[in-house]
Amino acid sequence: MSTALYRKWRSQTFGEVVGQEHVTRTLQNALRDGRVAHAYLFSGPRGTGKTSTARILAKALNCSAPEGERPCNQCPTCQAITEGRMIDLIEIDAASNNSVDDVRELRDKVGFRPSEGRFKIYIIDEVHMLSGSAFNALLKTLEEPPPHTRFILATTEPHKIPATVISRCQRFDFRRIPAPEIAEHLNHIAGEEGFSAESDALLTIARNAQGCMRDAISLLDQMLSFGADRVTMAQVKQALGAVNTQAVVDFVGAIAAREAGQGLALIHKLTTDGASLTEFSHQVVEQLRAVMVLQMTNDPALLDDLPAETVQQMQQQARQMDLPTTLYAIKRFSTAVNELKGGFQPQLPLEMALIEVVQGEAAAPTIVTATAPYAAARSAGVSASQDAAKPAPIPSAPTATNATAKSEPVALDAETARRLWSRWKEYLAVVKTQCGQQAAAALQAVRDVAVTDHAVALAFGSNEFSRNLIAKPDVLPDVAAALSKFLGREVSIECQLGEKAVIVGQLVNAQEVMTEGPDPLVEYAVKDLGAQVTQDVEKRAQSGRKASPV
């Protein structure tokens, strides 16, 4: 029976450990200087080399070769450890030996001197699985072990280990291995095994392993089991259920262009072709994350090694999408991954996520303004974007703060709104210079504008995050000042949720609105909600209180 590839290619020297140079170099220096600790804690993700490094350290401590060449893997002690027959190397699986009795048995045997080597080495894997009583029983021995004993604890969840145990060990944190380093190691293994492999195929395997070398080698072993003498991208896609990169790029492009129909068609095709929707969702999240990085930094070097054409497409999508939409899409599709459980319509969670991101959540305009408190909502004239979605319901007008002061009806300046919208990118450049990158990025979420002589309303769609950022007391005045300079007249800014911008005026009461034309709130309530207007509306309006449809 052949040995599994990941066992055959387990690291046997410090130099063979991939991606953990910060650990191996420190251990080698400690061995050279005779400063080896009595207890070590190796923590980090699975498959990153913790147990292998522990065995290599055990070899080096008992190796009979001269210093600087340990472990040699040639002496009887090194060979015994490699073959798993070294009596003085005790490996304990804490997941199945986690009781206080197991630790007490270990503690009773610690005092016996080693039989073959210089040191007796205890490797306790998944040490976080020990019970509280077991940890307490181990404490004293761990703090002051016999001079001939060394402890190496390994765990994937160091936060579950008591601080009293951690303080008695030298801790080394193992990191996820970068995909290019995994791919390079896989290429070496494939060559040694007599196979060739496409570089894209190996890189795809490496990325799918998510920093775990053991998983990557296992996947390579699976590819080699196909029987061919070459590992191809087609084989990898078939085995992993991976989706063509272009399909992922096109899907994110549909999100950026707000083309829900195109995105739904892609999901349908993937479902029909039998592709893994889970894997596709992972790839979409990775693509959106890359878009987010480019939006914030515009530095492709921060991304994994990607083809130049793919990077260019990502950069174009980064320019098309605003940052808040990207963040919301990442959150929504990450949630959709967990909701993909098969069933009658397995693609439904993915389709719902797409529509919610493209269309946004229905929300009534929530107003935040830099001006004085207002009394009534007004809607008149034409908005800057004629093809905007149906206006969301306008909230009931707040009570007027000054019942004696009157103001003229609010008139919308449609021409100025149109010109402002056409030069919006120029305004964002001004904001970026005067107010910072964060404010400019938030203003990219604006869906519509409306303008009067002294006010500009900004509709942020469903992006409450951006609205709240601009509405901050330390941000809004600066943004308003930049807009005033840009327009050439003093204006205030009203930040709203919703797809249509609505100007809020300071009118005395609701009766003025009613006499000059239908109140949009009342009109919406009667038409869409089936409400009826009663005499109480007029009476309450005349008394200066909020008029509301009944």
PLY file of the C-alpha trace (Angstrom):
ply
format ascii 1.0
element vertex 550
property float x
property float y
property float z
element edge 549
property int vertex1
property int vertex2
end_header
0.00 0.00 0.00
1.38 3.37 -1.01
1.83 6.09 1.59
-0.34 9.19 1.39
1.52 12.01 -0.27
1.24 14.41 2.66
2.84 11.79 4.96
5.56 10.95 2.45
6.49 14.62 2.08
6.30 15.61 5.73
9.15 18.00 6.55
12.20 16.25 8.07
14.53 19.24 8.60
14.11 22.87 9.55
14.98 23.88 6.00
12.07 21.86 4.58
9.45 23.66 6.66
7.70 26.04 4.25
6.54 29.49 5.23
7.61 29.46 8.90
11.11 30.91 8.75
10.46 33.08 11.82
10.00 29.89 13.85
12.69 27.65 12.36
15.41 30.31 12.46
14.73 31.04 16.14
14.80 27.37 17.06
18.03 26.79 15.15
19.70 29.71 16.93
18.49 28.42 20.30
19.95 24.98 19.55
23.25 26.50 18.46
23.54 28.70 21.56
22.29 26.07 24.00
19.24 28.16 24.99
16.52 25.60 24.42
13.49 26.20 26.64
11.92 23.52 28.79
8.47 24.04 27.24
7.20 25.36 23.92
3.73 26.27 22.68
3.19 25.99 18.91
-0.08 27.64 17.86
-1.59 28.37 14.47
-3.97 27.13 11.77
-4.12 23.44 10.91
-1.69 22.04 8.40
0.93 24.75 8.80
3.71 22.53 10.21
3.30 22.61 14.02
3.60 18.87 14.66
6.28 18.41 12.00
8.38 21.18 13.55
7.92 19.60 16.99
9.29 16.29 15.68
12.18 18.04 13.96
13.02 19.78 17.25
12.87 16.42 19.04
15.32 15.02 16.49
17.68 17.96 16.87
17.70 17.65 20.68
18.65 13.97 20.53
20.70 13.90 17.32
24.25 12.58 17.63
25.60 14.67 14.74
27.85 17.69 15.40
26.19 21.01 16.26
24.99 22.94 13.27
24.05 19.80 11.35
21.17 18.69 13.54
19.00 16.92 12.75
21.09 14.80 10.41
18.36 12.20 9.68
21.15 9.62 9.42
21.95 8.64 13.01
19.97 5.86 14.76
18.07 8.37 16.91
16.89 10.49 13.95
15.87 7.40 12.00
13.95 6.03 14.98
11.99 9.28 15.32
11.30 9.38 11.58
9.99 5.80 11.68
7.96 6.41 14.84
9.73 3.93 17.10
11.60 6.26 19.44
10.73 5.33 23.02
11.76 8.70 24.44
9.42 10.62 22.10
5.92 10.49 23.56
3.15 11.96 21.39
-0.18 12.49 23.14
-3.45 13.35 21.47
-5.17 15.60 23.99
-8.48 15.24 22.16
-8.76 11.63 23.35
-6.51 11.77 26.43
-7.85 14.86 28.15
-8.78 13.73 31.63
-6.98 14.55 34.85
-6.10 10.85 35.23
-4.27 10.89 31.89
-2.21 13.90 32.99
-1.47 12.33 36.37
-0.17 9.22 34.61
2.04 11.43 32.44
3.27 13.30 35.52
4.20 10.04 37.26
6.37 8.94 34.33
8.11 12.26 33.72
10.75 11.56 36.37
12.12 8.46 34.59
15.30 9.16 32.64
15.35 8.67 28.84
16.26 5.24 27.54
17.93 6.10 24.22
18.48 9.80 23.73
19.59 12.75 25.83
16.08 14.06 26.36
12.61 12.68 26.87
10.27 14.73 24.62
6.53 15.07 25.24
4.48 16.39 22.28
0.90 17.12 23.33
-1.21 17.81 20.24
-4.49 19.78 20.41
-3.59 20.68 23.96
-6.57 23.04 24.25
-8.79 19.94 24.58
-7.48 19.18 28.07
-9.96 19.69 30.87
-9.52 22.38 33.49
-8.50 19.81 36.09
-5.99 18.30 33.66
-4.40 21.71 33.05
-4.11 22.27 36.81
-2.46 18.89 37.25
0.06 19.73 34.52
1.01 23.19 35.77
3.72 22.33 38.30
5.37 19.76 36.06
5.27 22.17 33.14
6.89 24.93 35.18
9.70 22.83 36.68
10.17 19.65 34.64
13.16 17.35 35.22
16.31 18.54 33.37
16.09 15.63 30.94
12.51 16.44 29.86
11.13 18.85 27.26
7.46 19.68 26.53
6.10 20.81 23.16
2.42 21.78 23.15
0.55 22.27 19.87
-2.88 23.84 19.34
-5.11 25.48 16.77
-7.01 27.43 19.44
-4.57 29.10 21.84
-7.31 31.30 23.34
-8.71 28.20 25.05
-5.49 27.57 26.94
-5.25 29.04 30.47
-2.91 32.00 30.80
-1.07 30.16 33.59
-0.05 27.48 31.06
0.91 29.93 28.31
3.11 31.90 30.71
5.19 28.78 31.36
6.00 28.23 27.68
7.84 29.91 24.86
5.13 30.62 22.33
5.54 30.46 18.55
2.68 31.45 16.26
2.59 29.60 12.95
1.16 31.57 10.05
-0.94 30.63 7.06
1.40 29.84 4.19
1.17 32.23 1.19
-0.34 30.66 -1.93
2.75 31.28 -4.15
4.98 29.42 -1.66
2.54 26.50 -1.50
2.37 26.37 -5.31
6.17 26.34 -5.56
6.38 23.44 -3.08
3.67 21.53 -4.95
5.57 21.95 -8.19
8.66 20.48 -6.50
6.67 17.50 -5.22
5.06 16.88 -8.61
8.47 16.92 -10.28
9.91 14.48 -7.73
6.92 12.17 -8.22
7.40 12.16 -11.98
4.49 14.40 -12.92
4.27 17.78 -14.58
1.70 20.40 -13.64
0.31 23.61 -15.05
1.25 26.62 -12.95
-2.34 27.93 -12.92
-3.56 24.56 -11.68
-1.07 24.50 -8.81
-1.87 28.10 -7.87
-5.59 27.27 -7.82
-4.91 24.31 -5.52
-2.79 26.53 -3.28
-5.48 29.20 -3.01
-8.15 26.61 -2.28
-6.03 25.24 0.57
-6.23 28.66 2.32
-2.73 28.56 3.75
-2.80 24.88 4.78
0.07 22.90 3.25
-1.37 19.53 4.28
-4.65 20.24 2.46
-2.75 21.42 -0.61
-0.64 18.26 -0.79
-3.76 16.11 -0.30
-5.45 17.89 -3.20
-2.37 17.36 -5.35
-2.44 13.67 -4.42
-6.05 13.59 -5.59
-5.07 15.15 -8.91
-2.26 12.64 -9.41
-4.75 9.83 -8.84
-6.43 10.65 -12.14
-3.67 8.57 -13.74
-2.41 11.11 -16.20
1.16 12.36 -16.21
0.13 16.03 -16.09
-1.99 18.04 -13.66
-4.17 20.40 -15.69
-6.48 23.28 -14.83
-9.43 21.32 -16.18
-8.76 18.51 -13.70
-8.52 20.94 -10.81
-11.79 22.67 -11.75
-13.54 19.32 -12.03
-12.24 18.12 -8.69
-12.86 21.35 -6.78
-16.04 22.43 -8.53
-14.25 25.65 -9.33
-15.82 28.14 -11.71
-14.08 29.80 -14.61
-12.45 33.02 -13.45
-14.14 34.97 -16.24
-17.57 33.90 -14.96
-16.72 35.36 -11.55
-15.44 38.58 -13.14
-18.61 38.86 -15.25
-20.79 38.31 -12.18
-19.08 41.06 -10.20
-19.28 43.21 -13.31
-23.05 42.70 -13.32
-23.15 43.87 -9.70
-21.08 46.95 -10.55
-23.34 47.78 -13.50
-26.45 47.01 -11.41
-27.63 44.49 -13.98
-29.53 41.98 -11.87
-30.83 40.13 -14.93
-27.31 39.42 -16.19
-26.28 38.14 -12.75
-29.35 35.88 -12.49
-28.58 34.43 -15.92
-25.04 33.57 -14.80
-26.31 31.87 -11.64
-28.82 29.89 -13.73
-26.09 28.72 -16.11
-23.84 27.65 -13.23
-26.70 25.72 -11.62
-27.57 24.03 -14.91
-23.92 23.09 -15.52
-23.70 21.51 -12.06
-21.04 23.90 -10.75
-20.47 24.25 -7.02
-22.40 27.33 -5.92
-20.54 27.30 -2.62
-17.19 27.49 -4.37
-18.57 30.15 -6.72
-19.71 32.24 -3.73
-16.24 31.97 -2.21
-14.71 33.17 -5.48
-17.18 36.07 -5.68
-16.24 37.18 -2.15
-12.55 36.96 -3.06
-13.18 39.07 -6.18
-15.13 41.68 -4.19
-12.39 41.79 -1.59
-9.88 42.51 -4.36
-12.15 45.32 -5.64
-12.31 46.75 -2.11
-8.51 46.73 -1.81
-8.17 48.51 -5.15
-10.79 51.09 -4.15
-8.86 51.97 -1.02
-5.28 51.71 -2.29
-5.25 51.22 -6.07
-2.23 48.98 -5.47
-2.39 45.61 -7.33
0.68 44.45 -5.39
-1.57 43.86 -2.36
-3.46 41.18 -4.29
-2.37 37.61 -4.91
-0.53 36.87 -8.13
-3.22 37.46 -10.77
-3.08 37.82 -14.55
-2.70 41.40 -15.74
-6.00 41.18 -17.65
-7.87 40.14 -14.50
-6.32 42.99 -12.52
-7.40 45.48 -15.18
-10.97 44.20 -15.01
-10.92 44.50 -11.22
-9.65 48.08 -11.48
-12.49 48.94 -13.84
-15.02 47.43 -11.41
-13.42 49.37 -8.55
-14.13 52.58 -10.46
-17.71 51.54 -11.26
-18.72 50.59 -7.70
-18.73 52.80 -4.65
-17.02 51.56 -1.48
-20.18 51.18 0.68
-21.80 49.00 -1.99
-18.69 46.85 -2.14
-18.65 46.42 1.63
-22.34 45.53 1.68
-21.85 43.02 -1.16
-19.00 41.31 0.71
-21.14 40.97 3.82
-24.21 39.78 1.92
-22.45 37.14 -0.20
-20.47 35.90 2.82
-23.82 35.29 4.50
-25.19 33.61 1.38
-22.38 31.03 1.51
-23.72 29.73 4.83
-27.27 29.68 3.48
-26.46 27.44 0.50
-27.79 24.15 1.87
-29.29 22.59 -1.24
-32.99 21.85 -1.23
-35.68 22.66 -3.77
-34.02 25.89 -4.97
-30.35 25.69 -3.94
-29.46 28.86 -5.87
-32.08 31.01 -4.11
-29.82 32.47 -1.35
-27.32 33.55 -4.02
-30.05 35.12 -6.16
-31.52 36.98 -3.19
-28.09 38.32 -2.25
-27.58 39.55 -5.82
-30.92 41.36 -5.97
-30.50 42.94 -2.54
-27.08 44.29 -3.45
-28.14 45.56 -6.89
-31.50 47.00 -5.94
-30.75 47.99 -2.36
-33.14 47.68 0.58
-36.34 49.71 0.39
-36.08 52.54 2.87
-37.90 55.76 3.55
-35.73 58.87 3.27
-34.16 59.58 6.62
-33.10 63.24 6.77
-30.00 64.64 8.43
-29.34 68.32 7.75
-26.73 70.86 8.73
-29.37 73.64 8.90
-31.78 74.61 11.68
-34.66 72.21 12.61
-37.35 71.99 9.97
-41.13 71.86 10.02
-42.59 70.14 6.98
-41.56 67.95 4.06
-41.87 69.31 0.53
-41.53 67.59 -2.79
-41.72 69.62 -6.00
-39.99 70.07 -9.32
-37.75 67.58 -11.10
-34.91 65.58 -9.60
-31.47 65.42 -11.13
-31.88 61.79 -12.20
-35.05 61.36 -14.30
-34.75 57.62 -14.49
-34.49 57.07 -10.75
-36.58 54.46 -9.02
-40.02 55.16 -7.51
-39.67 57.60 -4.60
-39.64 56.02 -1.19
-42.32 57.20 1.30
-41.55 60.58 2.87
-41.75 60.59 6.68
-44.25 62.71 8.56
-43.14 66.30 9.00
-41.69 67.25 12.39
-43.29 69.99 14.47
-42.18 73.52 13.62
-39.80 75.05 16.09
-40.87 78.61 15.30
-44.60 79.03 14.66
-44.35 82.76 14.00
-41.73 82.73 11.32
-42.88 82.06 7.79
-40.91 81.05 4.75
-41.67 81.03 1.08
-42.50 77.79 -0.74
-39.41 75.80 -1.67
-38.59 75.92 -5.39
-36.28 73.28 -6.85
-33.50 74.35 -9.18
-33.58 71.45 -11.62
-30.98 72.94 -14.00
-28.39 73.41 -11.25
-29.09 69.88 -9.99
-28.54 68.50 -13.48
-25.25 70.39 -13.91
-24.07 69.35 -10.45
-24.83 65.71 -11.19
-22.99 65.88 -14.50
-19.91 67.26 -12.72
-20.18 65.00 -9.65
-16.77 63.41 -10.17
-15.19 66.88 -10.23
-16.86 67.66 -6.91
-15.60 64.35 -5.45
-12.07 65.36 -6.42
-12.53 68.65 -4.53
-13.86 66.78 -1.47
-10.94 64.35 -1.60
-8.52 67.27 -1.51
-10.29 69.33 1.16
-12.02 66.67 3.31
-10.07 63.43 2.76
-10.38 60.11 0.94
-12.97 58.69 3.34
-15.51 61.46 2.74
-15.00 61.27 -1.02
-15.51 57.50 -0.97
-18.73 57.88 1.05
-20.10 60.45 -1.42
-19.69 57.92 -4.22
-22.80 56.23 -2.80
-25.04 59.22 -3.66
-27.87 58.13 -5.98
-29.65 61.44 -6.54
-29.40 65.19 -5.84
-31.90 68.01 -5.51
-31.00 71.71 -5.28
-32.61 74.94 -4.07
-31.11 78.38 -3.61
-29.73 77.53 -0.19
-29.85 73.73 0.19
-28.69 70.57 -1.56
-30.27 67.19 -0.76
-28.20 64.04 -1.25
-29.93 60.65 -1.49
-27.68 57.72 -0.49
-30.01 54.86 -1.48
-29.81 52.14 1.17
-26.22 52.90 2.20
-26.79 54.08 5.75
-23.08 53.70 6.46
-22.18 56.44 3.96
-25.04 58.69 4.99
-24.01 58.53 8.63
-20.37 59.16 7.79
-21.14 62.37 5.88
-23.66 63.47 8.52
-21.04 63.47 11.29
-20.75 66.90 12.96
-17.04 67.05 12.17
-17.52 66.07 8.51
-20.76 67.68 7.28
-19.67 71.35 7.62
-16.50 70.73 5.62
-18.38 68.84 2.90
-20.98 71.65 2.76
-18.21 74.27 2.55
-16.59 72.39 -0.34
-19.94 72.20 -2.15
-20.62 75.91 -1.56
-17.27 76.79 -3.11
-17.95 74.41 -5.99
-21.40 75.93 -6.72
-20.34 79.50 -6.07
-23.04 80.17 -3.44
-23.62 79.31 0.20
-25.63 76.10 0.63
-26.39 73.58 3.34
-26.48 69.82 2.83
-29.27 67.41 3.71
-28.19 63.74 3.91
-30.96 61.25 3.18
-31.67 57.57 2.75
-33.73 56.63 -0.30
-33.34 56.67 -4.06
-34.83 60.18 -4.64
-33.52 63.40 -3.14
-36.17 65.43 -1.25
-35.72 69.06 -0.21
-36.89 69.86 3.32
-38.26 73.41 3.80
-39.16 75.46 6.87
-42.89 76.07 6.51
-45.20 77.19 9.32
-47.64 74.36 9.22
-49.06 71.63 7.13
-52.02 73.77 6.05
-49.74 75.83 3.77
-48.68 72.66 2.06
-52.27 71.55 1.65
-53.41 74.86 0.14
-50.65 75.05 -2.43
-50.98 71.46 -3.64
-51.25 67.88 -2.43
-48.83 66.98 0.33
-46.63 64.11 -0.97
-46.98 62.30 2.35
-50.77 62.50 2.25
-50.80 61.59 -1.43
-48.63 58.52 -0.76
-50.76 57.44 2.22
-54.03 57.72 0.28
-52.79 56.17 -2.96
-50.51 53.40 -1.73
-51.68 52.69 1.80
-55.43 53.19 1.39
-55.66 55.89 4.08
-58.40 58.52 4.33
-57.96 62.20 5.10
-60.23 63.41 7.92
-60.93 66.83 9.37
-58.59 66.07 12.22
-55.66 66.62 9.87
-56.63 70.23 9.28
-57.37 70.90 12.94
-54.06 69.49 14.11
-52.21 71.40 11.38
-53.75 74.68 12.48
-52.71 74.02 16.06
-49.07 73.71 14.96
-48.79 69.97 15.60
-47.72 67.30 13.12
-50.41 66.57 10.54
-50.75 62.90 9.84
-53.14 60.90 7.61
-55.55 58.59 9.38
0 1
1 2
2 3
3 4
4 5
5 6
6 7
7 8
8 9
9 10
10 11
11 12
12 13
13 14
14 15
15 16
16 17
17 18
18 19
19 20
20 21
21 22
22 23
23 24
24 25
25 26
26 27
27 28
28 29
29 30
30 31
31 32
32 33
33 34
34 35
35 36
36 37
37 38
38 39
39 40
40 41
41 42
42 43
43 44
44 45
45 46
46 47
47 48
48 49
49 50
50 51
51 52
52 53
53 54
54 55
55 56
56 57
57 58
58 59
59 60
60 61
61 62
62 63
63 64
64 65
65 66
66 67
67 68
68 69
69 70
70 71
71 72
72 73
73 74
74 75
75 76
76 77
77 78
78 79
79 80
80 81
81 82
82 83
83 84
84 85
85 86
86 87
87 88
88 89
89 90
90 91
91 92
92 93
93 94
94 95
95 96
96 97
97 98
98 99
99 100
100 101
101 102
102 103
103 104
104 105
105 106
106 107
107 108
108 109
109 110
110 111
111 112
112 113
113 114
114 115
115 116
116 117
117 118
118 119
119 120
120 121
121 122
122 123
123 124
124 125
125 126
126 127
127 128
128 129
129 130
130 131
131 132
132 133
133 134
134 135
135 136
136 137
137 138
138 139
139 140
140 141
141 142
142 143
143 144
144 145
145 146
146 147
147 148
148 149
149 150
150 151
151 152
152 153
153 154
154 155
155 156
156 157
157 158
158 159
159 160
160 161
161 162
162 163
163 164
164 165
165 166
166 167
167 168
168 169
169 170
170 171
171 172
172 173
173 174
174 175
175 176
176 177
177 178
178 179
179 180
180 181
181 182
182 183
183 184
184 185
185 186
186 187
187 188
188 189
189 190
190 191
191 192
192 193
193 194
194 195
195 196
196 197
197 198
198 199
199 200
200 201
201 202
202 203
203 204
204 205
205 206
206 207
207 208
208 209
209 210
210 211
211 212
212 213
213 214
214 215
215 216
216 217
217 218
218 219
219 220
220 221
221 222
222 223
223 224
224 225
225 226
226 227
227 228
228 229
229 230
230 231
231 232
232 233
233 234
234 235
235 236
236 237
237 238
238 239
239 240
240 241
241 242
242 243
243 244
244 245
245 246
246 247
247 248
248 249
249 250
250 251
251 252
252 253
253 254
254 255
255 256
256 257
257 258
258 259
259 260
260 261
261 262
262 263
263 264
264 265
265 266
266 267
267 268
268 269
269 270
270 271
271 272
272 273
273 274
274 275
275 276
276 277
277 278
278 279
279 280
280 281
281 282
282 283
283 284
284 285
285 286
286 287
287 288
288 289
289 290
290 291
291 292
292 293
293 294
294 295
295 296
296 297
297 298
298 299
299 300
300 301
301 302
302 303
303 304
304 305
305 306
306 307
307 308
308 309
309 310
310 311
311 312
312 313
313 314
314 315
315 316
316 317
317 318
318 319
319 320
320 321
321 322
322 323
323 324
324 325
325 326
326 327
327 328
328 329
329 330
330 331
331 332
332 333
333 334
334 335
335 336
336 337
337 338
338 339
339 340
340 341
341 342
342 343
343 344
344 345
345 346
346 347
347 348
348 349
349 350
350 351
351 352
352 353
353 354
354 355
355 356
356 357
357 358
358 359
359 360
360 361
361 362
362 363
363 364
364 365
365 366
366 367
367 368
368 369
369 370
370 371
371 372
372 373
373 374
374 375
375 376
376 377
377 378
378 379
379 380
380 381
381 382
382 383
383 384
384 385
385 386
386 387
387 388
388 389
389 390
390 391
391 392
392 393
393 394
394 395
395 396
396 397
397 398
398 399
399 400
400 401
401 402
402 403
403 404
404 405
405 406
406 407
407 408
408 409
409 410
410 411
411 412
412 413
413 414
414 415
415 416
416 417
417 418
418 419
419 420
420 421
421 422
422 423
423 424
424 425
425 426
426 427
427 428
428 429
429 430
430 431
431 432
432 433
433 434
434 435
435 436
436 437
437 438
438 439
439 440
440 441
441 442
442 443
443 444
444 445
445 446
446 447
447 448
448 449
449 450
450 451
451 452
452 453
453 454
454 455
455 456
456 457
457 458
458 459
459 460
460 461
461 462
462 463
463 464
464 465
465 466
466 467
467 468
468 469
469 470
470 471
471 472
472 473
473 474
474 475
475 476
476 477
477 478
478 479
479 480
480 481
481 482
482 483
483 484
484 485
485 486
486 487
487 488
488 489
489 490
490 491
491 492
492 493
493 494
494 495
495 496
496 497
497 498
498 499
499 500
500 501
501 502
502 503
503 504
504 505
505 506
506 507
507 508
508 509
509 510
510 511
511 512
512 513
513 514
514 515
515 516
516 517
517 518
518 519
519 520
520 521
521 522
522 523
523 524
524 525
525 526
526 527
527 528
528 529
529 530
530 531
531 532
532 533
533 534
534 535
535 536
536 537
537 538
538 539
539 540
540 541
541 542
542 543
543 544
544 545
545 546
546 547
547 548
548 549
